[in-house]
Amino acid sequence: MSLRTLQQLTGLDRGYLSRMERGLICRSADHRVRTIADALQVKPAAITQEEKT
């Protein structure tokens, strides 16, 4: 999914999403993580690196 599409689905700033994707934002607000996870149809742990492999 492109950042532009994710931006449209979440309403979050594309620059913010890009920084999060590159690991420049280590701790994001829980509501933002849930919003992104919902848009990607994954569990929040999958995008916070808390998911066990």
C-alpha positions in Angstrom: 0.0 0.0 0.0 1.4 3.4 -0.8 1.9 6.1 1.8 -0.6 8.3 -0.2 -3.3 5.6 0.1 -2.5 5.0 3.8 -2.7 8.8 4.3 -6.2 8.9 2.7 -7.4 5.9 4.8 -6.1 7.2 8.1 -6.1 11.0 7.8 -2.6 11.1 9.1 0.2 13.2 7.6 2.2 11.4 4.9 5.4 12.8 6.3 4.5 11.3 9.7 3.7 8.0 8.1 7.0 8.0 6.2 9.0 8.7 9.4 7.2 6.0 11.2 7.8 3.5 8.4 11.6 4.3 8.4 11.7 3.8 12.2 12.3 7.5 13.0 9.3 7.5 15.3 9.8 5.0 18.0 6.7 5.5 20.2 3.6 6.6 18.4 0.3 7.4 20.2 -1.8 4.3 20.7 -4.8 5.8 18.7 -2.5 6.4 15.7 -1.1 2.9 15.9 -4.7 1.5 16.0 -5.8 3.7 13.1 -2.8 2.5 10.9 -3.3 -1.1 11.9 -7.0 -1.0 11.1 -6.2 0.5 7.6 -3.6 -2.2 7.0 -5.9 -4.9 8.4 -3.2 -6.1 10.8 -2.8 -6.3 14.6 -1.2 -3.2 16.2 1.7 -5.3 17.4 2.6 -6.1 13.7 3.5 -2.4 13.1 5.1 -1.7 16.5 7.7 -4.4 16.3 6.1 -6.0 19.4 4.9 -9.0 17.5 6.8 -12.2 18.3 8.3 -14.0 15.3 
